[in-house]
Amino acid sequence: MIPERVLLALLSIGVLEYGVDAPVAEAAVPVERRREILEMHAGLARRSAHELLGVAPDASPADVKAAYFRLAKRFHPDVVHE
């Protein structure tokens, strides 16, 4: 926690301004990307795992793993770095 005297000193020398609102950040995720994420989430309840991954039900374990990692890279929260 920052002591009040440090805040007062920063206010006094002009590093901080009292009562100034922080700038509002723009949406980090573009609208199209957000729509894609929401559509994928909505399909979780009504689609099988193979349908979500985009592989055939008789796909090999290697194909399932590759499809999983492809989607994990695409939908991981750390993809948007802003």
Secondary structure, 3 states (H helix, E strand, C coil): CCCHHHHHHHHHHCCCCCCCCCCCCCCCCCHHHHHHHHHHHHCCCCCCHHHHHCCCCCCCHHHHHHHHHHHHHHHCHHHCCC
